[in-house]
Amino acid sequence: MDTTLRDGEQTSGVSFSASEKLTIAQLLLTEVKVDRIEIASARVSEGEFQAVKKITEWASANNFIDKIEVLTFVDGETSVNWMLEAGAKVMNLLTKGSLNHLTHQLKKTPEQHFKEIADVIALAQKNGIDVNVYLEDWSNGMRHSKEYVFQYLDFIVTQPIKRVLLPDTLGVLIPSETYEYIAEIVKRYPNTHFDFHGHNDYDLSIANVMEAIKAGAKGLHLTINGMGERAGNAPLASAVAVLNDYVKEVKTNVVEKSLYTVSKLVENFSGFRIPANKPIVGENVFTQTAGIHADGDKKNNLYYNDLMPERFGRQRKYALGKTSGKANIENNLQQLGIQLSDADLKKVTQRIIELGDKKETVTQSDLPYILSDVLDSNTIEEKVQVVNYVLTHAKNLKPSVTLHINIDGEVFEEHAQGDGQYDAFMNALKNIYKQKKLVLPVLTDYAVRIPPGGKSDALCETIITWSYNNKEFKTRGLDSDQTVSAIKATQKMLNLI
C-alpha cells in the first residue's frame, strides 16, 4: 500500500492540491500498479474532502474504488458519515496500540476503547464500508505493554475487519525486534492479515521491511521518495528493489520502470527534493565517478550489481571531475561521437582534473569547450549566437524581452512576454525556432547556486537539465546575474543540438 498522499503528506512543508493528489493516485494505480493507496485523513479540511471526492469519483468509474483507503478515527458516527459523503469504501481506523497512548492520550480503559472501536466497525459495516485497523504506537506497545497488545488483538480478531496494520509510529524498532514481534503475532493469529508500516528515524526502515516480510507480514506501507513525518517512511522504490532481488518467495505487482517517473513527479509537486544519493531514484546513484570503475565497466562489467539502471527506466552515466580517469572521459566523448588520440586524451584528462580540484562542476556538454581550449582547435562551432537582448521587469507589468539572435548566419529579432525574465526569453526563442520549423528541448530542471567552493554572491551558476530525443543532458552558465547565467547555459544548449 502506498501512503504518500496521507502519511507522506505529513512531510514538513508539503501540501498537495486536489488535482495533484488525483494525478499521483492515477499514476500509482495505473502505471506503478501498487495494490492499494491511502489518500487522506478524514475530517482534516474542506480541501482534503474535495481531493478525496475527486479520487473516489475517478476510482469508481475505473473499478479502483476498493483500492482507495482513508485514515479515520474512533469518533462515533463522524468519520463514517465523512466517508459516505466522500464516496470512499475502505477505512483505516486509527486505534491505540500501546497502553501508554491509551492511558495518557485517551485516558480510557482497554474495555472502553474496545467498545467504542466495535461500535464504529459495526456502523461502517452497516454502511458498506470495509475496515482495517491501525494499532498506533504498536512498536512501543510490544516493548512496554505486550499484555495490552495481545489483549487488543484477542479482541480485534473477533471483529469483521480485513487487515491489522502494525505501525512503528516513532521509528524506534531495530530489525531483530521487528522480526521477533511480528513472528510472535503471526504465530498466535495465523489467519489474520498483518501489514507493517515502517518509519525511518534510525535509517532502518528498509531493513525492518525485510525482517517484517520474513516474519510473515502480508503487506507493507510505503511512500514515494520515503516522504513522511520527521525522517520519513520506508521508501517505495528501495523496498520494491530489495524484495525483488532478495526475498524471492515474495512477488509484487509493482512496475519497476515506473518508479523513477512517479518519483520525479512527486518531487515537483511537493517541492521536497530527492537527495542526489538516494537509492534507486537519486540523481547520482547510477553515475560512476572513479575512473577505475569506468574502466572496470568496459572489462566484463566488473563494477555492476543487480541494480541495473535500465530496470528503473534510467541510464548509467560517467561523471567528470578530479577522480575521472581516461575511461570516464572516453565514455563521455564516445556519447558525443568524438574520438581523440592518446596524447590529446591525456591533455583533456589533466584539464578536467584541474577543474575538479577547483571544485568546478564539469558536465558532458562542457567537453567540446574544454577540447577547444586545451587542444587549441575549433571543436565547438558557435552556429547559434545570442547577439543582444533587452530584459524588462516592472511593477504590475509582465516581464518581457526583445531578443536578437543569429542562427547559422540568419538573423532574427523577436519580442515576447513571460512569467519571469527567463520565461520571456524562452518564449521569444520558441517563436523564432517555430519560424525555422525546429523543435527545442524540454527544460526538465533548473538549478541556481553559488559555484561550489564560492564564498560570495559575486558569481551565480545556473545548471539546466534538458530532454531532447529521449536523452537528458545538462548545460551550465556562469555570470554575476542569474538570468544572464541561464541565457548562457541556453546558448550552449542551442549549439549542442
N, C-alpha and C positions, 0 to 999 in steps of 0.2 A: 504494500500500500504506500502510495506517495502522499506525504502530508505537507508538501511545500506551501500549499495555499492556506493551510491552517497553522500548523506548528512552525513552518518555515517563515511565515509572515510575522512571527514574533521576533524576527531579527531586528535589532535596534535600528530605527530609522526607515524601515521598509513598510510600504503600504501599496498593495496592488489595486488598480482601478477595476471596476466591474468587467470592462471589456478585456483587460489584461488577464484577469482570472479566467474568463471564458476561453481565451486563446490558449493559455497554458493547459487548462483542463482538456481541451480538444486534442492538443498535441500529445499529452501524456497518455490518453486513452487510445488514440487512433494511430499514432506514429511510434511512440515509445512502447506502447502496449503494456503498461503496468496493469495489475489486476483490479485495483480499487484506488480511489483518491479521496482524501479527506480535505474538504474545501473551505471550511469555515467553523466558527463558534456561533452557536445560537445566541440571539439577543444582544449581540455586540453593538450594532449600529444599523441605521437605515441603509447605508451604503453596502454593508455586508449582506443585508437581506436582499437587496436588489441584485447583487452579484450571484447569490445562491439561486435566485429565481431564474436569472439568465441561463445559468448552467443546467438547472433541472429541466427547463423547457427544452434546451438543446438535447440533453441526455434522454429525455422521454421520447423525443422524436426519432432518436437514433439507437434505441434499445440499450442505453448505457445506464439507465436510472438506478439499477441495483448496484452499480459500482460507485455511486456518489454517496459519501458519508459526511456527517456533520457532528461536531462535538456538542453535546447537550449536558444539562445539569439536573441534579435531583431537586426539582423545584415544582413538584405537583404537576399541574396541567400546563404551565407556562411554556416550557421547551417543546412539549408535544404540539401545542397549538401553533407555535412558531414554525415547526417542521411542516405541519399541514398547510399553513399559508404559503410557505416557501416551495412546496411541492417535492420535498425530499422524502426518501423512503427508508433510509438507514441511519440510525443514530448511534453514536459512540458516547455512552453515558459515563460521565466523569464521577467516579466514586472514590472513597478513601481506602488506600492500600496499606496504610500504616496506622497504628494506634496513636502515634504522636499527632498526625494530622487530624484524626477523628476527635481526639480529646481536646486539642488546643485550638483548632480552627472551627470545627463544628460544635464542640462542647456537647457531644451526644454519646450515648452508649451504643455498642455494636447493634444491639437489638432494635433500637430506634432507627438507626441508619438503614439496617436491612429492611425494615418495614417500609420505609419511605422509598427505597430502591424498588422493592417488589411492586409498590403501587404505581410507580412511573412505568415499569416494564409492562404491567397489565394494561395500563392506559394506552401505551404505544401499540401493543399487540391488537387491542380492540380497534385501533385506527389504521391497521395495516402497515405499521412501521416495524421493521426489523431492528433488533437491539444487540449491540456489542457493549461490553463494559470495560472501562479503563480502571485500573487499580492505582490511583495517583500515589506516588512515593512508594511504590511496591518494593523497590530495591532496599530502601531503608527499613521497610516493614519486615522483609526477610532477615535483615541483620539484627533488628532490635525488638521486633514483636511478632515472631514467626507464628506463635499460637493464634494471634488475631488473624493473620493472613489465612491460615488454614480454616479457622472458624468462618471467615468470609467466603472462602472457596467452597467449603461444605454447603454453605447457603446458596451461592450463586449457581452452582451446577444443577440445582433443582429447578432453576428458573428457565423460561423459554428464551434463551439467548443463543446467538450464533457463535460468538467468539469472546474470549477473555484476553484483554490487552494488557501486557505487563511492561510498564514504562520504568526505565531507570531515570526518573524525573530530574534528579540533580546530577546525573552523570558521574556517579560515585563508584560504580562496580568495576572490579578488575576481572579479567577473563575467567579465572578459576572460580570466582563466586558466581558469575553468570551461568557457567556450566552446572555448578553444584545446585543452585537454586532452581533452575528450570528443569534439570533432570529429576529432582525430587518431586516437583509439582506434576510433571508429565507422568511419572511412575504412579503417583497417587490418583491422578484423574486421566486415565489413558484415552477416554472417549471425548475429551474436551479439546477444542481447537484453541491453542495459545499463540498469540503474536508477541514479538519482542520489539520494544520501542527504545532505541539507544540514543544517548546524548554523548557529546564528545569532550567533556570538560578536562579529562586527562589524556586526550588524544587516543583513546582506546576503543572508540565506537566500532570500528571495523573488526578488531579482534573480538569484541563482545558479540558482534553479529555472528561471526564464525562459531563461537562457542555456543551461542543460543541455538543455532541450527543443529549442531552436533548433539546437543542435549535434547532435541525433539521439538523445538518450536516449529510451528507450521506456517508462520507468517512473519514478515519484517515490515517495520515502518521506517521509511527513508525520505530524504529530501534532496532536491536538486542542489548541487554545489555545497551540500552539508549545511544549508541555511537553517537557522533556528536560534532560540534564545541563548545568551551567553556564548559558549564556544560552538554552538550549533548542534545539529543532529547527525546521525550516521548518514553519509552521502550515498545517494543512489548509484552513481557511476562506479565508485570503488566497490560497493557491495556486490553489484552485478558481476563485475570483472572477477572478483575473488571467488564468488560462488561458482562461476562458470569454469574457472581454472583449478580450484582446489577442493570443491565439495561436489564430487562427481555424482553422488546419489541424488542431488537436488537439481531440478530443472526449473528455469524461469521462462516466462513468455517475453521478457524484455528484449527489445531490439537494440543491440549494442550500437549499431551505426547511427541511431537517432539520438544517442545520449549527448553528444557534443553540441548538436543543433539546439536542443532544448536548454542546455546549459548556457549557451551564449544568449539565447532569447531571454531567459530569466535574469541573467546578468544585466542586460539592457533595461528590462522593465523595472528591476529592483534598485539599480544603481549600486548593488552590492558586488564589488569587484572580486573576480576569481583570482586567488594568488597564482603567480606565474608557475609555481612548483606544485600546484595541486594535482594529485594523481589523476590520470585519465583526461581531465578537461583543461588543465593548466596550459598556459602558452608555451612553457619550456619543456614539458615532460617527454616530448618526442624529438628533442633537439640535442644533438651530440655537440659538445663544446671542445673536448680534448681531441687533439689531432690523432693520438694513438687509437682512440675509439673509432674515428672515421676510417683510419687505415684498417682496423680490425673488421669493420663492416664490409670492406671490399674483399677480405680474406675469409671466406666461409662464414660470414655473419657472426664473428666472434663475440660481438657485444650486443647481440639481440637477446631478448627474452620473449615470453609468450605474449606480452602486451604489445602486439604489433599495432602501429598507428592505424593501419587500414581497417582493423576491426571496428574502430570508432569513427570512421569516415575522415581520418586525418592523414597527414604525411610526415615522414621523417625529414628533419632539417639539420643543417650543419652550421653552427654558429661561427661568427668571425670575431676574433679577439686575440688577446695575448697568448692564450693556450692553443690557438689554432695551429695545426701543423699543415704541411703541404697537402695532405689528403683532404682535410676540411675545405681548403681553398680550391683545390681541384674539383671537388664535388660541386661547389657553387659556380665555378666557371663553366663546367660542363652543362649545368642547367641553363646558363646564358648562351651556350653554343660557342664558347671561347676556349681555344687551346693555346698553351704557352710552352716555350722551351723550358728546360730545367733551370737554366740561368735566370730567365725572366721570372719564372715562378718563385725562385729564391728571393729575388728583389721584392716582389709583391708581398710575399710572406713576411719579410722583415718589416715592411712598412705597416702592415696590419698589426704586427706585434707591438710596434712603437705606438700606434694609436691606442691599442688596448692598455698599454702602460699608462697612458694619459687619461684612462677611464673613458675614452670616447667610444660611442656605440658605432659599430660598422654593420651595415646591412648589405644583403646581396646587391641591392640596387646602387650601393656606393662603389661597387667593384670597378665598373667601367671608368669612373672618375679617378679612382686610385691608379688604375692601369695607365691612363693618360698622363697622370702626374709622374709616376715612377718611371715609366718607360719612355717618357718624352715623345708620346705618339698622339695620333688623332683617333684613338679608340672610340671616344664619345663624340658624336657629331650632333651639335645643337641644332636640330632641324626645327624645333619649336622654341621661340624666344618671346617671353613676355616683355614687350618693348617699353610699355608705360601703363600706368593706371592711376586713376583718381578715386580714392575711397572717401565716402562721406558718412558721417554719423551725426544726427541732430535730434534734439529732444522732440518727441511726439511725431517724428517722421521716420519712415522706413530707411534703414541703411541702403546705400546704393554704390555702384561702381561704374566707371567708364573705363573700358579695357581696350588696349591697343596691343595686338599680338601678331607675330609673324610666324606662319606655318609653311615651311618649305618654300620661302620666298614670296608667299602670298600674304598680304597684309589685311587684317580685319580690325574693325572698331565696333564695339558693342556696349550698350548701356543696359543695366539690369538692377533690380532691387532684390532684397532678401531679408531674412530674419536677423542677419548679422552681416558684418562686412565680408567675411569669408564666404558666407552663403550667397551673397550678392555676386561675388567674384565667380563662384562656381556656376551660378545661373547664367551669367554672361558667357562663360566658357561653353556651357551646354548649348546655348543658342548658336554660337559660332560652329561648334562641331556638328550640330544638326544641319547647318547650311552645307557643310562638307560631306554630309551623309556618313559621318564617323561616329562610333559609339565610344563613350568614355567609360572607364572602370567605375565600379560602385565603391564608394567610400564606406568601409566597414568599421573602422576605428580611428580615433583622433585623439592623440595624447600630447599634452603640453607640459614641459617641465624645464627647470634649470638643468643644463647639461650635467651629467654625473661628475661629482667632484667639485662642481661650482659652488662658490661661497657667496655669490651676489646675484642680483637680478639684472646684471648688465647684458646678459645674453639669454635668449629663450630658444629652446629646441622644440620643434613640432615634429612628431613622428606619425605619419598617416599610413594606415593599412588599407590596401585596395584589393578588390576582387575583379579579375579580368580573365575571361575564357576559362572559368573554373579553377583558376590559380590565384593564390594570395601572394602579394608582395608588399614591402614597406618602402617608403621614401621619407627622407628626413630633411628638414630645413633649419638653418640657424640664423637668427637675427635678433637685434635688440627689441624689435616689435613683433608681437605674437602673430598678427595677421600676415605680416611680410614673411615670417619664417614658414608659415603654412603655404603661402604662394610659391616660395622657393621649393618646398617639398613637392608641390603640384607640378611645377615646371619640370622637375626631374621625372615625375611620372609620365608627363606628356612625351618626353623624349624616349623614355624606355618603351612605351607602347608603339 
